[in-house]
Amino acid sequence: MTTITSRRATASPAARFAASYIAMPSAHTFADYWAQTTHQATRHAGENAVGRRACVAHVAVYTLSGTVTVCAANKMLSLDATWRGILIGQFISGASHYFADRRHPLRALAHWRQRSVLRRRRRPGAGPELARELAGGRGHDHGDRGTMTAVRRRAPAQLHG
């Protein structure tokens, strides 16, 4: 007599990531547009204790909705994701959302980045290289019109020898 055992296939890490990657935008939309209170939305970027508390409350709802969404996808799609993996992913998502919503850390980062770019601008011959960097490496204008115009003016002369 032969016994038949069924083995359930486990999802690959890539499949778990893809399912979470697809599920998270819906949780993000829910948390940012439906669950976030007016108080949280208007104050979470403030540079005081009220702003920090509002942002923590918003990120708690954001992280909870993301966790519920990923757990539902895990259950419905039989992804076999571990609780530890889900919680680590949600911690990273919540921490980065807090950082982005606070805004002043991003402003400080942008200010630091601008200072480092300005230091490089002082180097001889840094013009075209700096223009590409300021334009995001794509070769078109991203807001720094003066630098990109200077590069465009030089381009025909460089092409024709």
Contacts in CASP RR format, 6 or more apart in sequence:
PFRMAT RR
TARGET T0000
AUTHOR 0000-0000-0000
METHOD contacts of the structure
MODEL  1
MTTITSRRATASPAARFAASYIAMPSAHTFADYWAQTTHQATRHAGENAV
GRRACVAHVAVYTLSGTVTVCAANKMLSLDATWRGILIGQFISGASHYFA
DRRHPLRALAHWRQRSVLRRRRRPGAGPELARELAGGRGHDHGDRGTMTA
VRRRAPAQLHG
8 78 0 8 1.000
10 80 0 8 1.000
11 19 0 8 1.000
11 77 0 8 1.000
11 78 0 8 1.000
11 79 0 8 1.000
11 80 0 8 1.000
11 81 0 8 1.000
15 79 0 8 1.000
16 74 0 8 1.000
16 79 0 8 1.000
16 80 0 8 1.000
16 81 0 8 1.000
19 70 0 8 1.000
19 73 0 8 1.000
19 74 0 8 1.000
19 77 0 8 1.000
19 79 0 8 1.000
20 70 0 8 1.000
20 73 0 8 1.000
20 81 0 8 1.000
20 89 0 8 1.000
22 73 0 8 1.000
23 66 0 8 1.000
23 69 0 8 1.000
23 70 0 8 1.000
23 72 0 8 1.000
23 73 0 8 1.000
24 66 0 8 1.000
24 69 0 8 1.000
24 70 0 8 1.000
24 93 0 8 1.000
26 69 0 8 1.000
27 62 0 8 1.000
27 65 0 8 1.000
27 66 0 8 1.000
27 68 0 8 1.000
27 69 0 8 1.000
27 70 0 8 1.000
28 62 0 8 1.000
28 66 0 8 1.000
30 65 0 8 1.000
31 58 0 8 1.000
31 61 0 8 1.000
31 62 0 8 1.000
31 65 0 8 1.000
31 66 0 8 1.000
32 62 0 8 1.000
35 61 0 8 1.000
35 62 0 8 1.000
35 65 0 8 1.000
36 58 0 8 1.000
36 61 0 8 1.000
36 62 0 8 1.000
37 57 0 8 1.000
37 58 0 8 1.000
39 54 0 8 1.000
40 54 0 8 1.000
40 55 0 8 1.000
40 57 0 8 1.000
40 58 0 8 1.000
41 58 0 8 1.000
43 50 0 8 1.000
43 51 0 8 1.000
43 54 0 8 1.000
44 51 0 8 1.000
44 54 0 8 1.000
44 55 0 8 1.000
44 58 0 8 1.000
44 101 0 8 1.000
44 102 0 8 1.000
45 51 0 8 1.000
45 55 0 8 1.000
45 101 0 8 1.000
45 102 0 8 1.000
45 103 0 8 1.000
45 104 0 8 1.000
46 52 0 8 1.000
46 54 0 8 1.000
46 102 0 8 1.000
46 103 0 8 1.000
46 104 0 8 1.000
47 104 0 8 1.000
52 102 0 8 1.000
55 98 0 8 1.000
55 101 0 8 1.000
55 102 0 8 1.000
56 98 0 8 1.000
58 101 0 8 1.000
59 94 0 8 1.000
59 97 0 8 1.000
59 98 0 8 1.000
59 101 0 8 1.000
62 93 0 8 1.000
62 94 0 8 1.000
62 97 0 8 1.000
63 90 0 8 1.000
63 91 0 8 1.000
63 93 0 8 1.000
63 94 0 8 1.000
63 97 0 8 1.000
66 90 0 8 1.000
66 93 0 8 1.000
67 86 0 8 1.000
67 87 0 8 1.000
67 90 0 8 1.000
70 81 0 8 1.000
70 86 0 8 1.000
70 90 0 8 1.000
71 86 0 8 1.000
73 79 0 8 1.000
74 80 0 8 1.000
74 81 0 8 1.000
74 86 0 8 1.000
99 105 0 8 1.000
99 106 0 8 1.000
100 106 0 8 1.000
117 130 0 8 1.000
117 133 0 8 1.000
117 134 0 8 1.000
120 126 0 8 1.000
120 130 0 8 1.000
121 127 0 8 1.000
121 130 0 8 1.000
127 147 0 8 1.000
127 150 0 8 1.000
127 151 0 8 1.000
128 151 0 8 1.000
128 154 0 8 1.000
130 147 0 8 1.000
131 139 0 8 1.000
131 144 0 8 1.000
131 147 0 8 1.000
131 148 0 8 1.000
131 150 0 8 1.000
131 151 0 8 1.000
132 139 0 8 1.000
132 151 0 8 1.000
134 142 0 8 1.000
134 144 0 8 1.000
134 147 0 8 1.000
134 148 0 8 1.000
135 141 0 8 1.000
135 142 0 8 1.000
135 144 0 8 1.000
135 147 0 8 1.000
135 148 0 8 1.000
136 142 0 8 1.000
139 148 0 8 1.000
140 148 0 8 1.000
141 148 0 8 1.000
END
